[in-house]
Amino acid sequence: MLNRVVLVGRLTSDPQLRYTPNGVATANFTIACNRPFSNQQGEREADFINCVVWRKQAENVANYLKKGNLAGVDGRIQTRSYDNKEGRRVYVVEVVAESVQFLESRNSQGNSKNRSQGQTEGNTNDPFAGEGQPLDINDDDLPF
């Protein structure tokens, strides 16, 4: 049996960080992934996939990813259900992320103003750090 999911997309909102009663960190976020084809009007549609990540990765996601950031998620699909306050059964399908990759540098969004004024955040050993432009990668160019 195999249950494996790999997604690349942009966060639709800031991640929500919470802690279990035992102090285990968990973060929830939604990632928008473009479909590889256009609809009848010639527009590309997207799927909005709910993701959850646990422990240290959850804290990293909450601290470093924000709405609009490009991220890669590697994990598995999980289904669960619960009864809501009205007594109705609610079914949830989500990706439990085992790994979340930050696909844009911290400087590529929101800090271009600082770079244009000659300010930097130190040596990050990032070969793209001084470029000042976000990467424009088409989904068709990705190997998965």
N, CA, C and O atoms as CSV, one atom per row, in Angstrom:
chain,resi,resn,atom,element,x,y,z
A,1,MET,N,N,0.834,-1.179,0.000
A,1,MET,CA,C,0.000,0.000,0.000
A,1,MET,C,C,0.879,1.242,0.000
A,1,MET,O,O,1.934,1.276,0.634
A,2,LEU,N,N,0.430,2.249,-0.714
A,2,LEU,CA,C,1.185,3.488,-0.813
A,2,LEU,C,C,0.239,4.659,-0.649
A,2,LEU,O,O,-0.805,4.716,-1.299
A,3,ASN,N,N,0.594,5.586,0.209
A,3,ASN,CA,C,-0.173,6.808,0.431
A,3,ASN,C,C,0.837,7.948,0.475
A,3,ASN,O,O,1.372,8.263,1.538
A,4,ARG,N,N,1.097,8.561,-0.664
A,4,ARG,CA,C,2.125,9.595,-0.759
A,4,ARG,C,C,1.597,10.768,-1.575
A,4,ARG,O,O,0.997,10.571,-2.632
A,5,VAL,N,N,1.819,11.984,-1.090
A,5,VAL,CA,C,1.368,13.202,-1.761
A,5,VAL,C,C,2.535,14.171,-1.838
A,5,VAL,O,O,3.251,14.371,-0.857
A,6,VAL,N,N,2.727,14.780,-3.016
A,6,VAL,CA,C,3.713,15.842,-3.188
A,6,VAL,C,C,2.978,17.011,-3.833
A,6,VAL,O,O,2.387,16.864,-4.902
A,7,LEU,N,N,3.016,18.170,-3.183
A,7,LEU,CA,C,2.319,19.356,-3.662
A,7,LEU,C,C,3.276,20.536,-3.742
A,7,LEU,O,O,4.203,20.646,-2.939
A,8,VAL,N,N,3.056,21.408,-4.699
A,8,VAL,CA,C,3.748,22.689,-4.767
A,8,VAL,C,C,2.679,23.739,-5.028
A,8,VAL,O,O,1.898,23.624,-5.972
A,9,GLY,N,N,2.653,24.752,-4.190
A,9,GLY,CA,C,1.666,25.806,-4.364
A,9,GLY,C,C,1.917,26.945,-3.399
A,9,GLY,O,O,2.925,26.975,-2.694
A,10,ARG,N,N,0.985,27.877,-3.380
A,10,ARG,CA,C,1.090,29.057,-2.522
A,10,ARG,C,C,0.097,28.975,-1.375
A,10,ARG,O,O,-1.028,28.504,-1.547
A,11,LEU,N,N,0.521,29.435,-0.204
A,11,LEU,CA,C,-0.350,29.452,0.960
A,11,LEU,C,C,-1.457,30.480,0.758
A,11,LEU,O,O,-1.203,31.593,0.297
A,12,THR,N,N,-2.680,30.106,1.104
A,12,THR,CA,C,-3.824,31.000,0.926
A,12,THR,C,C,-4.020,31.928,2.118
A,12,THR,O,O,-4.745,32.918,2.019
A,13,SER,N,N,-3.380,31.617,3.245
A,13,SER,CA,C,-3.434,32.463,4.443
A,13,SER,C,C,-2.245,32.096,5.328
A,13,SER,O,O,-1.554,31.111,5.071
A,14,ASP,N,N,-2.015,32.881,6.354
A,14,ASP,CA,C,-0.940,32.568,7.288
A,14,ASP,C,C,-1.257,31.255,8.012
A,14,ASP,O,O,-2.419,31.000,8.327
A,15,PRO,N,N,-0.248,30.418,8.284
A,15,PRO,CA,C,-0.483,29.173,9.026
A,15,PRO,C,C,-1.010,29.462,10.432
A,15,PRO,O,O,-0.676,30.479,11.039
A,16,GLN,N,N,-1.832,28.555,10.929
A,16,GLN,CA,C,-2.385,28.677,12.283
A,16,GLN,C,C,-1.652,27.691,13.196
A,16,GLN,O,O,-1.790,26.477,13.048
A,17,LEU,N,N,-0.876,28.223,14.135
A,17,LEU,CA,C,-0.106,27.398,15.065
A,17,LEU,C,C,-0.900,27.192,16.343
A,17,LEU,O,O,-1.444,28.139,16.912
A,18,ARG,N,N,-0.961,25.940,16.787
A,18,ARG,CA,C,-1.619,25.593,18.048
A,18,ARG,C,C,-0.752,24.561,18.763
A,18,ARG,O,O,0.176,23.994,18.185
A,19,TYR,N,N,-1.076,24.334,20.025
A,19,TYR,CA,C,-0.379,23.321,20.812
A,19,TYR,C,C,-1.404,22.393,21.435
A,19,TYR,O,O,-2.454,22.832,21.905
A,20,THR,N,N,-1.090,21.098,21.435
A,20,THR,CA,C,-1.962,20.124,22.099
A,20,THR,C,C,-1.831,20.310,23.609
A,20,THR,O,O,-0.911,20.990,24.063
A,21,PRO,N,N,-2.731,19.720,24.396
A,21,PRO,CA,C,-2.593,19.819,25.853
A,21,PRO,C,C,-1.252,19.293,26.364
A,21,PRO,O,O,-0.797,19.701,27.432
A,22,ASN,N,N,-0.617,18.394,25.615
A,22,ASN,CA,C,0.691,17.867,26.005
A,22,ASN,C,C,1.842,18.730,25.512
A,22,ASN,O,O,3.004,18.382,25.721
A,23,GLY,N,N,1.537,19.867,24.853
A,23,GLY,CA,C,2.564,20.781,24.410
A,23,GLY,C,C,3.161,20.482,23.044
A,23,GLY,O,O,4.220,21.017,22.714
A,24,VAL,N,N,2.514,19.643,22.239
A,24,VAL,CA,C,3.010,19.314,20.910
A,24,VAL,C,C,2.475,20.356,19.921
A,24,VAL,O,O,1.270,20.601,19.854
A,25,ALA,N,N,3.380,20.959,19.163
A,25,ALA,CA,C,3.007,21.987,18.192
A,25,ALA,C,C,2.362,21.367,16.967
A,25,ALA,O,O,2.779,20.306,16.503
A,26,THR,N,N,1.332,22.041,16.442
A,26,THR,CA,C,0.698,21.654,15.187
A,26,THR,C,C,0.299,22.921,14.444
A,26,THR,O,O,-0.166,23.890,15.045
A,27,ALA,N,N,0.486,22.901,13.141
A,27,ALA,CA,C,0.116,24.051,12.324
A,27,ALA,C,C,-0.755,23.583,11.164
A,27,ALA,O,O,-0.480,22.566,10.528
A,28,ASN,N,N,-1.802,24.345,10.906
A,28,ASN,CA,C,-2.696,24.079,9.788
A,28,ASN,C,C,-2.552,25.196,8.766
A,28,ASN,O,O,-2.420,26.366,9.125
A,29,PHE,N,N,-2.578,24.827,7.494
A,29,PHE,CA,C,-2.542,25.815,6.422
A,29,PHE,C,C,-3.179,25.208,5.179
A,29,PHE,O,O,-3.326,23.991,5.063
A,30,THR,N,N,-3.550,26.080,4.261
A,30,THR,CA,C,-4.126,25.647,2.991
A,30,THR,C,C,-3.202,26.100,1.878
A,30,THR,O,O,-2.720,27.232,1.871
A,31,ILE,N,N,-2.963,25.200,0.941
A,31,ILE,CA,C,-2.082,25.489,-0.185
A,31,ILE,C,C,-2.904,25.431,-1.474
A,31,ILE,O,O,-3.674,24.496,-1.690
A,32,ALA,N,N,-2.731,26.437,-2.320
A,32,ALA,CA,C,-3.421,26.488,-3.609
A,32,ALA,C,C,-2.485,25.932,-4.679
A,32,ALA,O,O,-1.382,26.442,-4.876
A,33,CYS,N,N,-2.932,24.890,-5.363
A,33,CYS,CA,C,-2.134,24.239,-6.400
A,33,CYS,C,C,-2.851,24.386,-7.739
A,33,CYS,O,O,-3.992,23.951,-7.893
A,34,ASN,N,N,-2.175,24.997,-8.700
A,34,ASN,CA,C,-2.763,25.166,-10.030
A,34,ASN,C,C,-2.939,23.824,-10.709
A,34,ASN,O,O,-2.085,22.944,-10.607
A,35,ARG,N,N,-4.059,23.678,-11.403
A,35,ARG,CA,C,-4.273,22.486,-12.219
A,35,ARG,C,C,-3.460,22.620,-13.498
A,35,ARG,O,O,-3.243,23.734,-13.973
A,36,PRO,N,N,-3.005,21.497,-14.067
A,36,PRO,CA,C,-2.117,21.570,-15.238
A,36,PRO,C,C,-2.845,21.817,-16.559
A,36,PRO,O,O,-2.248,21.670,-17.625
A,37,PHE,N,N,-4.112,22.187,-16.504
A,37,PHE,CA,C,-4.872,22.417,-17.726
A,37,PHE,C,C,-5.798,23.614,-17.516
A,37,PHE,O,O,-6.033,24.037,-16.383
A,38,SER,N,N,-6.311,24.145,-18.596
A,38,SER,CA,C,-7.217,25.291,-18.541
A,38,SER,C,C,-8.654,24.819,-18.676
A,38,SER,O,O,-8.919,23.767,-19.257
A,39,ASN,N,N,-9.586,25.609,-18.134
A,39,ASN,CA,C,-11.007,25.286,-18.270
A,39,ASN,C,C,-11.500,25.762,-19.641
A,39,ASN,O,O,-10.702,26.231,-20.452
A,40,GLN,N,N,-12.799,25.648,-19.907
A,40,GLN,CA,C,-13.339,26.002,-21.216
A,40,GLN,C,C,-13.176,27.483,-21.535
A,40,GLN,O,O,-13.173,27.867,-22.705
A,41,GLN,N,N,-13.041,28.324,-20.502
A,41,GLN,CA,C,-12.834,29.758,-20.726
A,41,GLN,C,C,-11.352,30.104,-20.895
A,41,GLN,O,O,-11.001,31.272,-21.066
A,42,GLY,N,N,-10.486,29.092,-20.847
A,42,GLY,CA,C,-9.054,29.314,-21.014
A,42,GLY,C,C,-8.342,29.721,-19.743
A,42,GLY,O,O,-7.178,30.119,-19.787
A,43,GLU,N,N,-9.016,29.630,-18.616
A,43,GLU,CA,C,-8.424,30.019,-17.335
A,43,GLU,C,C,-7.913,28.789,-16.596
A,43,GLU,O,O,-8.486,27.704,-16.698
A,44,ARG,N,N,-6.831,28.973,-15.855
A,44,ARG,CA,C,-6.286,27.886,-15.033
A,44,ARG,C,C,-6.987,27.919,-13.687
A,44,ARG,O,O,-7.055,28.964,-13.040
A,45,GLU,N,N,-7.500,26.791,-13.275
A,45,GLU,CA,C,-8.149,26.669,-11.981
A,45,GLU,C,C,-7.155,26.117,-10.974
A,45,GLU,O,O,-6.091,25.620,-11.344
A,46,ALA,N,N,-7.506,26.208,-9.707
A,46,ALA,CA,C,-6.627,25.718,-8.639
A,46,ALA,C,C,-7.424,24.845,-7.686
A,46,ALA,O,O,-8.639,24.987,-7.550
A,47,ASP,N,N,-6.713,23.945,-7.035
A,47,ASP,CA,C,-7.279,23.155,-5.948
A,47,ASP,C,C,-6.726,23.715,-4.648
A,47,ASP,O,O,-5.559,24.100,-4.578
A,48,PHE,N,N,-7.559,23.759,-3.624
A,48,PHE,CA,C,-7.171,24.284,-2.324
A,48,PHE,C,C,-7.106,23.115,-1.346
A,48,PHE,O,O,-8.130,22.558,-0.949
A,49,ILE,N,N,-5.883,22.757,-0.967
A,49,ILE,CA,C,-5.621,21.541,-0.203
A,49,ILE,C,C,-5.283,21.911,1.241
A,49,ILE,O,O,-4.359,22.684,1.493
A,50,ASN,N,N,-6.039,21.352,2.183
A,50,ASN,CA,C,-5.765,21.570,3.607
A,50,ASN,C,C,-4.599,20.688,4.040
A,50,ASN,O,O,-4.544,19.505,3.705
A,51,CYS,N,N,-3.664,21.281,4.790
A,51,CYS,CA,C,-2.482,20.564,5.261
A,51,CYS,C,C,-2.319,20.763,6.755
A,51,CYS,O,O,-2.730,21.784,7.306
A,52,VAL,N,N,-1.718,19.785,7.404
A,52,VAL,CA,C,-1.375,19.872,8.819
A,52,VAL,C,C,0.051,19.357,8.986
A,52,VAL,O,O,0.448,18.380,8.352
A,53,VAL,N,N,0.806,20.019,9.836
A,53,VAL,CA,C,2.184,19.621,10.101
A,53,VAL,C,C,2.390,19.657,11.613
A,53,VAL,O,O,1.745,20.444,12.305
A,54,TRP,N,N,3.276,18.819,12.128
A,54,TRP,CA,C,3.435,18.645,13.566
A,54,TRP,C,C,4.847,18.973,14.040
A,54,TRP,O,O,5.791,19.029,13.251
A,55,ARG,N,N,4.965,19.183,15.325
A,55,ARG,CA,C,6.208,19.352,16.081
A,55,ARG,C,C,7.055,20.530,15.578
A,55,ARG,O,O,6.511,21.592,15.275
A,56,LYS,N,N,8.369,20.355,15.487
A,56,LYS,CA,C,9.269,21.453,15.141
A,56,LYS,C,C,8.965,22.019,13.755
A,56,LYS,O,O,9.051,23.229,13.547
A,57,GLN,N,N,8.605,21.142,12.799
A,57,GLN,CA,C,8.230,21.618,11.462
A,57,GLN,C,C,7.045,22.567,11.545
A,57,GLN,O,O,6.983,23.539,10.793
A,58,ALA,N,N,6.102,22.304,12.446
A,58,ALA,CA,C,4.940,23.180,12.606
A,58,ALA,C,C,5.377,24.568,13.058
A,58,ALA,O,O,4.886,25.574,12.545
A,59,GLU,N,N,6.288,24.625,14.008
A,59,GLU,CA,C,6.778,25.920,14.481
A,59,GLU,C,C,7.538,26.652,13.379
A,59,GLU,O,O,7.397,27.866,13.234
A,60,ASN,N,N,8.344,25.923,12.598
A,60,ASN,CA,C,9.073,26.540,11.488
A,60,ASN,C,C,8.115,27.089,10.432
A,60,ASN,O,O,8.298,28.203,9.941
A,61,VAL,N,N,7.105,26.312,10.089
A,61,VAL,CA,C,6.115,26.755,9.111
A,61,VAL,C,C,5.429,28.027,9.601
A,61,VAL,O,O,5.282,28.986,8.844
A,62,ALA,N,N,5.009,28.036,10.868
A,62,ALA,CA,C,4.308,29.203,11.409
A,62,ALA,C,C,5.215,30.429,11.487
A,62,ALA,O,O,4.751,31.555,11.305
A,63,ASN,N,N,6.495,30.221,11.755
A,63,ASN,CA,C,7.417,31.348,11.905
A,63,ASN,C,C,7.914,31.908,10.580
A,63,ASN,O,O,8.210,33.100,10.492
A,64,TYR,N,N,8.012,31.071,9.543
A,64,TYR,CA,C,8.677,31.499,8.323
A,64,TYR,C,C,7.801,31.549,7.079
A,64,TYR,O,O,8.193,32.174,6.094
A,65,LEU,N,N,6.640,30.923,7.084
A,65,LEU,CA,C,5.761,30.976,5.926
A,65,LEU,C,C,4.586,31.902,6.197
A,65,LEU,O,O,4.048,31.933,7.303
A,66,LYS,N,N,4.202,32.643,5.192
A,66,LYS,CA,C,3.079,33.568,5.289
A,66,LYS,C,C,2.203,33.404,4.051
A,66,LYS,O,O,2.570,32.711,3.102
A,67,LYS,N,N,1.055,34.046,4.077
A,67,LYS,CA,C,0.139,34.022,2.947
A,67,LYS,C,C,0.884,34.422,1.672
A,67,LYS,O,O,1.610,35.416,1.651
A,68,GLY,N,N,0.696,33.636,0.616
A,68,GLY,CA,C,1.305,33.930,-0.672
A,68,GLY,C,C,2.649,33.269,-0.907
A,68,GLY,O,O,3.111,33.222,-2.047
A,69,ASN,N,N,3.299,32.751,0.144
A,69,ASN,CA,C,4.600,32.099,-0.034
A,69,ASN,C,C,4.450,30.787,-0.798
A,69,ASN,O,O,3.471,30.061,-0.625
A,70,LEU,N,N,5.437,30.496,-1.643
A,70,LEU,CA,C,5.484,29.246,-2.386
A,70,LEU,C,C,6.115,28.176,-1.507
A,70,LEU,O,O,7.177,28.391,-0.923
A,71,ALA,N,N,5.462,27.025,-1.415
A,71,ALA,CA,C,5.955,25.943,-0.561
A,71,ALA,C,C,5.746,24.600,-1.240
A,71,ALA,O,O,4.835,24.428,-2.050
A,72,GLY,N,N,6.605,23.657,-0.895
A,72,GLY,CA,C,6.465,22.277,-1.321
A,72,GLY,C,C,6.103,21.429,-0.118
A,72,GLY,O,O,6.701,21.572,0.948
A,73,VAL,N,N,5.134,20.551,-0.280
A,73,VAL,CA,C,4.660,19.699,0.812
A,73,VAL,C,C,4.802,18.248,0.386
A,73,VAL,O,O,4.371,17.866,-0.702
A,74,ASP,N,N,5.409,17.442,1.248
A,74,ASP,CA,C,5.554,16.007,1.023
A,74,ASP,C,C,4.903,15.320,2.215
A,74,ASP,O,O,5.281,15.568,3.360
A,75,GLY,N,N,3.932,14.465,1.952
A,75,GLY,CA,C,3.239,13.827,3.067
A,75,GLY,C,C,2.295,12.747,2.612
A,75,GLY,O,O,2.524,12.076,1.605
A,76,ARG,N,N,1.218,12.588,3.378
A,76,ARG,CA,C,0.232,11.549,3.085
A,76,ARG,C,C,-1.176,12.104,3.294
A,76,ARG,O,O,-1.376,13.056,4.049
A,77,ILE,N,N,-2.138,11.499,2.619
A,77,ILE,CA,C,-3.543,11.882,2.773
A,77,ILE,C,C,-4.091,11.198,4.023
A,77,ILE,O,O,-3.825,10.023,4.276
A,78,GLN,N,N,-4.855,11.954,4.791
A,78,GLN,CA,C,-5.495,11.394,5.984
A,78,GLN,C,C,-6.968,11.788,5.963
A,78,GLN,O,O,-7.319,12.919,5.628
A,79,THR,N,N,-7.814,10.844,6.325
A,79,THR,CA,C,-9.239,11.135,6.469
A,79,THR,C,C,-9.616,10.897,7.922
A,79,THR,O,O,-9.098,9.996,8.582
A,80,ARG,N,N,-10.534,11.732,8.402
A,80,ARG,CA,C,-11.037,11.575,9.772
A,80,ARG,C,C,-12.417,12.192,9.839
A,80,ARG,O,O,-12.838,12.891,8.918
A,81,SER,N,N,-13.110,11.938,10.911
A,81,SER,CA,C,-14.430,12.531,11.100
A,81,SER,C,C,-14.646,12.816,12.582
A,81,SER,O,O,-14.012,12.224,13.455
A,82,TYR,N,N,-15.555,13.737,12.827
A,82,TYR,CA,C,-15.932,14.079,14.199
A,82,TYR,C,C,-17.352,14.630,14.183
A,82,TYR,O,O,-17.867,15.009,13.132
A,83,ASP,N,N,-17.983,14.671,15.358
A,83,ASP,CA,C,-19.316,15.246,15.490
A,83,ASP,C,C,-19.178,16.692,15.944
A,83,ASP,O,O,-18.536,16.970,16.957
A,84,ASN,N,N,-19.790,17.629,15.184
A,84,ASN,CA,C,-19.696,19.035,15.549
A,84,ASN,C,C,-20.685,19.372,16.673
A,84,ASN,O,O,-21.372,18.485,17.182
A,85,LYS,N,N,-20.755,20.628,17.052
A,85,LYS,CA,C,-21.603,21.051,18.179
A,85,LYS,C,C,-23.079,20.813,17.927
A,85,LYS,O,O,-23.852,20.642,18.870
A,86,GLU,N,N,-23.483,20.799,16.643
A,86,GLU,CA,C,-24.883,20.538,16.298
A,86,GLU,C,C,-25.180,19.040,16.216
A,86,GLU,O,O,-26.309,18.645,15.923
A,87,GLY,N,N,-24.170,18.210,16.475
A,87,GLY,CA,C,-24.360,16.769,16.436
A,87,GLY,C,C,-24.236,16.165,15.045
A,87,GLY,O,O,-24.532,14.986,14.854
A,88,ARG,N,N,-23.808,16.949,14.082
A,88,ARG,CA,C,-23.637,16.440,12.719
A,88,ARG,C,C,-22.232,15.889,12.540
A,88,ARG,O,O,-21.267,16.415,13.095
A,89,ARG,N,N,-22.131,14.833,11.765
A,89,ARG,CA,C,-20.840,14.231,11.462
A,89,ARG,C,C,-20.122,15.090,10.418
A,89,ARG,O,O,-20.698,15.411,9.378
A,90,VAL,N,N,-18.874,15.461,10.689
A,90,VAL,CA,C,-18.053,16.254,9.779
A,90,VAL,C,C,-16.892,15.376,9.316
A,90,VAL,O,O,-16.175,14.795,10.130
A,91,TYR,N,N,-16.717,15.290,7.998
A,91,TYR,CA,C,-15.633,14.504,7.422
A,91,TYR,C,C,-14.527,15.450,6.956
A,91,TYR,O,O,-14.795,16.485,6.345
A,92,VAL,N,N,-13.297,15.085,7.249
A,92,VAL,CA,C,-12.141,15.917,6.924
A,92,VAL,C,C,-11.152,15.088,6.102
A,92,VAL,O,O,-10.823,13.956,6.455
A,93,VAL,N,N,-10.689,15.678,5.000
A,93,VAL,CA,C,-9.604,15.099,4.205
A,93,VAL,C,C,-8.493,16.131,4.213
A,93,VAL,O,O,-8.718,17.290,3.867
A,94,GLU,N,N,-7.291,15.721,4.608
A,94,GLU,CA,C,-6.172,16.654,4.695
A,94,GLU,C,C,-4.873,15.932,4.396
A,94,GLU,O,O,-4.803,14.703,4.429
A,95,VAL,N,N,-3.852,16.712,4.105
A,95,VAL,CA,C,-2.520,16.167,3.906
A,95,VAL,C,C,-1.745,16.344,5.204
A,95,VAL,O,O,-1.607,17.460,5.705
A,96,VAL,N,N,-1.246,15.247,5.743
A,96,VAL,CA,C,-0.357,15.309,6.900
A,96,VAL,C,C,1.056,15.423,6.347
A,96,VAL,O,O,1.604,14.471,5.791
A,97,ALA,N,N,1.635,16.615,6.515
A,97,ALA,CA,C,2.939,16.896,5.927
A,97,ALA,C,C,4.048,16.281,6.762
A,97,ALA,O,O,4.118,16.498,7.972
A,98,GLU,N,N,4.908,15.520,6.121
A,98,GLU,CA,C,6.106,15.008,6.768
A,98,GLU,C,C,7.265,15.963,6.554
A,98,GLU,O,O,8.195,16.025,7.357
A,99,SER,N,N,7.193,16.717,5.442
A,99,SER,CA,C,8.222,17.686,5.123
A,99,SER,C,C,7.585,18.869,4.413
A,99,SER,O,O,6.752,18.691,3.524
A,100,VAL,N,N,7.976,20.079,4.805
A,100,VAL,CA,C,7.532,21.290,4.129
A,100,VAL,C,C,8.781,22.053,3.707
A,100,VAL,O,O,9.617,22.404,4.539
A,101,GLN,N,N,8.898,22.304,2.415
A,101,GLN,CA,C,10.047,23.022,1.868
A,101,GLN,C,C,9.644,24.454,1.552
A,101,GLN,O,O,8.612,24.693,0.925
A,102,PHE,N,N,10.457,25.398,1.986
A,102,PHE,CA,C,10.232,26.802,1.685
A,102,PHE,C,C,10.883,27.072,0.333
A,102,PHE,O,O,12.108,27.031,0.221
A,103,LEU,N,N,10.089,27.346,-0.686
A,103,LEU,CA,C,10.606,27.441,-2.045
A,103,LEU,C,C,10.950,28.859,-2.477
A,103,LEU,O,O,11.336,29.079,-3.625
A,104,GLU,N,N,10.817,29.807,-1.584
A,104,GLU,CA,C,11.246,31.177,-1.843
A,104,GLU,C,C,12.088,31.623,-0.664
A,104,GLU,O,O,11.828,31.246,0.478
A,105,SER,N,N,13.098,32.429,-0.951
A,105,SER,CA,C,13.901,32.944,0.152
A,105,SER,C,C,13.066,33.944,0.945
A,105,SER,O,O,12.086,34.488,0.435
A,106,ARG,N,N,13.454,34.177,2.170
A,106,ARG,CA,C,12.738,35.140,3.008
A,106,ARG,C,C,12.785,36.533,2.397
A,106,ARG,O,O,11.885,37.342,2.624
A,107,ASN,N,N,13.819,36.814,1.629
A,107,ASN,CA,C,13.974,38.148,1.041
A,107,ASN,C,C,13.142,38.343,-0.210
A,107,ASN,O,O,12.950,39.482,-0.636
A,108,SER,N,N,12.640,37.276,-0.817
A,108,SER,CA,C,12.006,37.419,-2.124
A,108,SER,C,C,10.629,38.052,-2.048
A,108,SER,O,O,10.139,38.551,-3.061
A,109,GLN,N,N,9.986,38.051,-0.889
A,109,GLN,CA,C,8.693,38.697,-0.765
A,109,GLN,C,C,8.719,39.651,0.408
A,109,GLN,O,O,9.100,39.282,1.519
A,110,GLY,N,N,8.315,40.873,0.153
A,110,GLY,CA,C,8.142,41.835,1.221
A,110,GLY,C,C,9.371,42.618,1.614
A,110,GLY,O,O,9.243,43.681,2.220
A,111,ASN,N,N,10.570,42.132,1.289
A,111,ASN,CA,C,11.773,42.842,1.695
A,111,ASN,C,C,12.515,43.448,0.519
A,111,ASN,O,O,13.645,43.909,0.682
A,112,SER,N,N,11.910,43.461,-0.663
A,112,SER,CA,C,12.598,44.032,-1.813
A,112,SER,C,C,12.853,45.509,-1.596
A,112,SER,O,O,13.825,46.041,-2.133
A,113,LYS,N,N,12.017,46.189,-0.831
A,113,LYS,CA,C,12.220,47.602,-0.534
A,113,LYS,C,C,13.538,47.814,0.209
A,113,LYS,O,O,14.280,48.748,-0.096
A,114,ASN,N,N,13.831,46.948,1.187
A,114,ASN,CA,C,15.076,47.059,1.943
A,114,ASN,C,C,16.286,46.830,1.052
A,114,ASN,O,O,17.288,47.532,1.189
A,115,ARG,N,N,16.216,45.854,0.131
A,115,ARG,CA,C,17.336,45.567,-0.740
A,115,ARG,C,C,17.592,46.727,-1.684
A,115,ARG,O,O,18.744,47.048,-1.976
A,116,SER,N,N,16.521,47.363,-2.167
A,116,SER,CA,C,16.723,48.459,-3.102
A,116,SER,C,C,17.379,49.652,-2.424
A,116,SER,O,O,17.941,50.513,-3.100
A,117,GLN,N,N,17.315,49.716,-1.099
A,117,GLN,CA,C,17.954,50.784,-0.351
A,117,GLN,C,C,19.331,50.361,0.141
A,117,GLN,O,O,19.965,51.083,0.911
A,118,GLY,N,N,19.802,49.181,-0.304
A,118,GLY,CA,C,21.144,48.731,0.038
A,118,GLY,C,C,21.232,47.999,1.359
A,118,GLY,O,O,22.338,47.713,1.818
A,119,GLN,N,N,20.115,47.684,1.989
A,119,GLN,CA,C,20.154,46.976,3.253
A,119,GLN,C,C,20.043,45.480,2.990
A,119,GLN,O,O,19.288,45.044,2.121
A,120,THR,N,N,20.808,44.700,3.755
A,120,THR,CA,C,20.726,43.246,3.647
A,120,THR,C,C,20.559,42.668,5.028
A,120,THR,O,O,20.752,43.352,6.033
A,121,GLU,N,N,20.198,41.405,5.068
A,121,GLU,CA,C,20.018,40.727,6.350
A,121,GLU,C,C,21.203,39.839,6.675
A,121,GLU,O,O,21.044,38.870,7.417
A,122,GLY,N,N,22.384,40.129,6.152
A,122,GLY,CA,C,23.562,39.327,6.445
A,122,GLY,C,C,23.775,38.264,5.399
A,122,GLY,O,O,22.975,38.102,4.478
A,123,ASN,N,N,24.869,37.540,5.553
A,123,ASN,CA,C,25.224,36.495,4.605
A,123,ASN,C,C,24.404,35.255,4.904
A,123,ASN,O,O,24.554,34.648,5.964
A,124,THR,N,N,23.529,34.873,3.967
A,124,THR,CA,C,22.655,33.718,4.176
A,124,THR,C,C,23.145,32.491,3.429
A,124,THR,O,O,22.517,31.436,3.513
A,125,ASN,N,N,24.277,32.601,2.683
A,125,ASN,CA,C,24.775,31.516,1.844
A,125,ASN,C,C,23.742,31.071,0.824
A,125,ASN,O,O,23.775,29.930,0.361
A,126,ASP,N,N,22.829,31.956,0.472
A,126,ASP,CA,C,21.810,31.680,-0.523
A,126,ASP,C,C,22.316,32.210,-1.862
A,126,ASP,O,O,22.512,33.418,-1.998
A,127,PRO,N,N,22.535,31.338,-2.862
A,127,PRO,CA,C,23.077,31.814,-4.132
A,127,PRO,C,C,22.151,32.764,-4.864
A,127,PRO,O,O,22.599,33.470,-5.767
A,128,PHE,N,N,20.867,32.809,-4.506
A,128,PHE,CA,C,19.912,33.694,-5.151
A,128,PHE,C,C,19.598,34.925,-4.302
A,128,PHE,O,O,18.741,35.723,-4.682
A,129,ALA,N,N,20.265,35.097,-3.174
A,129,ALA,CA,C,19.899,36.133,-2.215
A,129,ALA,C,C,19.944,37.528,-2.794
A,129,ALA,O,O,19.094,38.344,-2.438
A,130,GLY,N,N,20.882,37.851,-3.663
A,130,GLY,CA,C,21.013,39.204,-4.167
A,130,GLY,C,C,20.218,39.480,-5.429
A,130,GLY,O,O,20.266,40.596,-5.946
A,131,GLU,N,N,19.497,38.509,-5.934
A,131,GLU,CA,C,18.825,38.681,-7.213
A,131,GLU,C,C,17.646,39.650,-7.129
A,131,GLU,O,O,17.441,40.430,-8.059
A,132,GLY,N,N,16.874,39.627,-6.058
A,132,GLY,CA,C,15.776,40.566,-5.878
A,132,GLY,C,C,14.515,40.245,-6.646
A,132,GLY,O,O,13.560,41.020,-6.589
A,133,GLN,N,N,14.470,39.143,-7.357
A,133,GLN,CA,C,13.285,38.791,-8.116
A,133,GLN,C,C,12.820,37.398,-7.710
A,133,GLN,O,O,13.645,36.492,-7.592
A,134,PRO,N,N,11.505,37.202,-7.491
A,134,PRO,CA,C,11.017,35.853,-7.196
A,134,PRO,C,C,11.165,34.964,-8.429
A,134,PRO,O,O,11.115,35.441,-9.563
A,135,LEU,N,N,11.344,33.689,-8.195
A,135,LEU,CA,C,11.460,32.739,-9.291
A,135,LEU,C,C,10.097,32.547,-9.932
A,135,LEU,O,O,9.099,32.383,-9.230
A,136,ASP,N,N,10.045,32.565,-11.236
A,136,ASP,CA,C,8.814,32.338,-11.963
A,136,ASP,C,C,8.918,30.965,-12.596
A,136,ASP,O,O,9.509,30.804,-13.663
A,137,ILE,N,N,8.337,29.970,-11.926
A,137,ILE,CA,C,8.429,28.591,-12.384
A,137,ILE,C,C,7.048,28.119,-12.790
A,137,ILE,O,O,6.103,28.188,-12.004
A,138,ASN,N,N,6.935,27.647,-13.999
A,138,ASN,CA,C,5.694,27.103,-14.512
A,138,ASN,C,C,5.519,25.681,-13.979
A,138,ASN,O,O,6.499,24.943,-13.874
A,139,ASP,N,N,4.315,25.291,-13.647
A,139,ASP,CA,C,4.061,23.948,-13.133
A,139,ASP,C,C,4.528,22.875,-14.116
A,139,ASP,O,O,4.893,21.776,-13.697
A,140,ASP,N,N,4.522,23.176,-15.412
A,140,ASP,CA,C,4.950,22.211,-16.420
A,140,ASP,C,C,6.446,21.930,-16.346
A,140,ASP,O,O,6.904,20.906,-16.853
A,141,ASP,N,N,7.215,22.826,-15.722
A,141,ASP,CA,C,8.658,22.652,-15.616
A,141,ASP,C,C,9.062,21.789,-14.423
A,141,ASP,O,O,10.221,21.386,-14.322
A,142,LEU,N,N,8.129,21.500,-13.523
A,142,LEU,CA,C,8.442,20.715,-12.333
A,142,LEU,C,C,8.512,19.234,-12.675
A,142,LEU,O,O,7.746,18.760,-13.514
A,143,PRO,N,N,9.418,18.496,-12.042
A,143,PRO,CA,C,9.609,17.085,-12.394
A,143,PRO,C,C,8.566,16.147,-11.796
A,143,PRO,O,O,8.657,14.935,-11.992
A,144,PHE,N,N,7.596,16.663,-11.085
A,144,PHE,CA,C,6.573,15.793,-10.495
A,144,PHE,C,C,5.222,16.395,-10.663
A,144,PHE,O,O,4.228,15.811,-10.230
